[in-house]
């Protein structure tokens, strides 16, 4: 495959080498030789070891844990490519860290997602490609073209293979995720329910209410990020309390920090399905009820369409 103007180059950071290699294999393009290493004081040093002059370069790098290290890698790789005269630089960021800081949560607090967008732009990126942004309006934080891909088609395909759709109910684990859950429910023609969590008074435990009749249904929780897993586990408990037959969950980004994998393993969730936008840890890989879907083919197709100046949005029509 070649770009309309110049060759395609794929440069991988250290955040998710397995996914990067799978994307390269899907495109039938080898990863560009590059060294991304650290000095003794942990400064990051990047050396692009192939000619990229005039090339259409795609950097494959999630800003996942350790977030700041992987973000700095992305910025320095971008700068190295810009100084090496790459024709166009696209930052492919399957998981966009800092996305949850997309607004002022209180007085004297930052909008860190906007700051990160500014940094990526000023480093020299010409466009950004990411997956299931926590909030779609983050695209507006960038002053360069930004493609927000969706994992929903992969999830829909998997749900259709694994479940009897006549008995499925899609559930949003909180009020903020209703639009995302509703979109997937429409794709499989399933009813929608919502878990409404609220704390009546400071210091009191959360009360989980379910909006919708889930009795007898196989419930599928839909969201973009699972971090500690607490909300997901509590939502599953509430759904079972209200009569759900069993509960599974589909989420795009498996942050799963701290003891989240163990929390999920010991929960009443039948299965948690995540994508490999973040490289799974050993604990996640060994968990008996966590399964990983690959987004390599989706991202590879989007890269190919971008390079050949074809529509990316038509992937999701």
Secondary structure, DSSP 8 states (H G I E B T S, - for coil): ---SSS-EEEEE-SS-HHHHHHHHHHHT--B--EEEEE-TT--EEEEE-S--TT-EEEEE----SSHHHHHHHHHHHHHHHHHTT-SEEEEEESS-TTTT--S--STT---HHHHHHHHHHHHT-SEEEEES-SSGGGGGG-SSEEEEE-SHHHHHHHHHHHS-GGGEEEEESSGGGHHHHHHHHHHHT-EEEEEEEE-SSTTS--EEEEES--TT-EEEEEEEEESSSHHHHHHHHHHHHTT-SEEEEEEEEE---TTHHHHHHTSS-SEEEEEBTS---HHHHH-TTEEEE--HHHHHHHHHHHHTT--SGGGG-
